[in-house]
Amino acid sequence: MDGDPAVKPELDSFSRLLPLPYRVALIIVLGIWAWGLNLQYLSLIKIDVPALIRYPSRTSPTHPPHHLSCYRVATFLTIPLVASLLFFWAITRGNSTSVQRWEILPNLYLLVLVVGFVAPIPFLSRSGRFRTLATLKRVSIGGLAEAQDGKFGDILMADALTSYAKVLGDLFIALCMFFSSKHSSTGRPDRGCGGQFMVPFIISIPSVIRLRQCLIEYFRVRNGNKRTGGMGSSGWGGQHLANALKYTSAFPVIILSALQRGYDPKKIGMTEAGLFRLWLFFVFLNSFYSFYWDVTRDWELSLFSSARKSPEYPYGLRRHLYFHAKEIYYCAIIIDLLLRCTWSFKLSPHLDHFNDLEGGIFLMEALEVFRRWIWVFFRVETEWVRNNRGPLPDDILLNEMSNKYDED
């Protein structure tokens, strides 16, 4: 159905069980449950996430805690999702023709998903949902609040969007097929719907958003240094440019993937094998650069620094730790490394044209939500340590080096 001769016209078994619109909805709902778990556990170890993201505190002890409000939203969205899926399975019975004919059911649930966030529902926290939408609106244009207005919350939201890049692409495909007279949105996903480069463009948007945020932070640091006539605690802003480079490294992966999918030697001027090797180079660059940044900057662990053997804290970690066992940190590092690699491969639209990979693509999308869930625990912990303990040892060392460089 997507014009690729390698794709057979019949609907594969996984798509008959879980059509594309349901996959998108399921991963979004799983992400909401995951955020609730983040809030609950971090509050148990005395990390105040609402304070970090500048979310208003509860004005009354009778108000439910933030994680419970999140669970209520997740429950409200989960119940109709399960009901819709059960009804869909009951009337289609895995029949390919019936699955494609009843595309209205999963698309109606996508409408429920939207209404669940924008409608004034009495037993759901309206302020929490509206604040989430306001943050999403701000970061969607690459905006970034000031630190006192919730900058950290904007960064968390934008980073989460990068983990949903392929999900956003799938959402576009599902809607494109739904409004197309040639396709059914519950049929085999047409990855070329909207043109060869439309889906890669959608996938790249979260990285563009985060890239612009990094540049905003860099110019804020630079302008602040100009006003004070010297270098502040944030240095000259080089770390923001390095972070911007990390997000930029995703673009070659996406672009080269699109070129491989629609390979034309006359237009590209490179052999298919050479194009694949170039794509593979950027995949590894993006994967390991992102992993290094997760561990060294986002989590402030000393695994890749000269301080990793300090007697003051366990090997490769840091002085102030909130989680009860050092093994948790080591497991998180290993999981992040493994899933960073699979996520970069998942950025490739050209891999999904094989008939037996629809289930594998969904699994990788779910694993990326799982990786982001783990990442949030340690990213929030690091921010809490920064705010309550002052600069971490490596930050102090970097600032001293920067000041010495200026003096020279």
Secondary structure, 3 states (H helix, E strand, C coil): CCCCCCCCCCCCHHHHHCCHHHHHHHHHHHHHHHHHHHHHHHHHCCCCHHHHCCCCCCCCCCCCCHHHHHHHHHHHHHHHHHHHHHHHHHHHCCCHHHHHHCCHHHHHHHHHHHHHHHCCCCCCCHHHHHHHHHHHHHHHCCCCCCHHHCHHHHHHHHHHHHHCHHHHHHHHHHHHHHCCCCCCCCCCCCCCCCCCCHHHHHHHHHHHHHHHHHHHHHHHHHHHHHHHCCCECCECCHHHHHHHHHHHCHHHHHHHHHHHHCCCHHHHCCCHHHHHHHHHHHHHHHHHHHHHHHHHHHCCCCCCCHHHHCCCCCCCCCCCCCCCCHHHHHHHHHHHHHHHHHHHHHCCHHHHHCCCCHHHHHHHHHHHHHHHHHHHHHHHHHHHHHHHHCCCHHHHHHHHHHHHHHHC
